[in-house]
Amino acid sequence: MKKRILIIGASGQIGTELTAYLRSKHGSHKVIASDIKEGNQELMESGPFEILDAMDYNAIQDVVIRHEITDVYLMAAMLSATAEKFPMKAWNLNMNSLFHVLNLAKDNKIEKIFWPSSIAVFGPTTPKTNTPQRTIMEPSTVYGISKQTGERWCEYYFNKYGVDVRSIRYPGLISYKTMPGGGTTDYAVDIYHKALKHNKYICFLNAETTLPMMFMDDAIQATVNIMEADESDIHVRNSYNLAGLSFNPEEITASIQKHLPDFSIEYEADFRQEIADSWPQSIDDTEARKDWGWEHKVSLDEMTGIMLKNLKDQY
Ligand code: AKB
């Protein structure tokens, strides 16, 4: 059977870029973008698009059957900061959407699933640096609890029903093409926009808050690589640790100042500080490197150069 892909949550930060990449790789008509809301013009015009509620099992099933979908990328989720404001909504969205696609695969209606997890599965009792693949996991956020629970279900569906579900624990993702929404790592995108617009940024995290981060191109590469890996090479069926960069607001500021020497930052920590403090600072991703050849490419300074160059024209 030929590959036909459905992306749920295609209008979001990762979904937009993932759709563009997969369309260029497999052909536009083979990649169906879907979201509860329309996306940017390029996404809407570059191939098929369906309005789809990730919580509606029948609607997902209808799209899957109509388009003869083989692979689903479930990118719809409520992120950490918003989830603290709407706990039940976050739980319902993050869990129901996952069960829907797991059950479609269990019933042989689709062949393969990508489901993103997050560094948020770790909590305050987890070792903070070089956090291992297997370690103490006591997440203290609504989002982290939903992602950790999701990981357990992914592994369960693989073990009990042979569902081919693959997953990565994304760090904070940084892109000039799309904006994040409702995350704790969002400052690392916003700071580039504000640097160009106002030459100044007021940061909602403290100067020394080091978090795992990654440039979007690396994250898309990881997502595609894990999905293309041989089934026999995937040994972790909850979710793989994935590392790229680790930096704090002070360090990203210094990187920006290499291009904009007058750029300044002030700190006004809000409720997101507590979320960030519960997460690791750096991640050990040995298993992803060993099992399916993961390798990150873009450094902090390279990313800063790319971000400022590409955002310049907007301001
Ligand atoms: C968030 O900040 O909530 C996300 C994540 C780390 O999963 N970017």
Residues whose N, C-alpha, C, O or C-beta is under 5 A from the ligand:
A	BS01	AKB	L79 S80 A81 S118 I119 Y170 P171 G172 L173 G182 G183 T184 T185
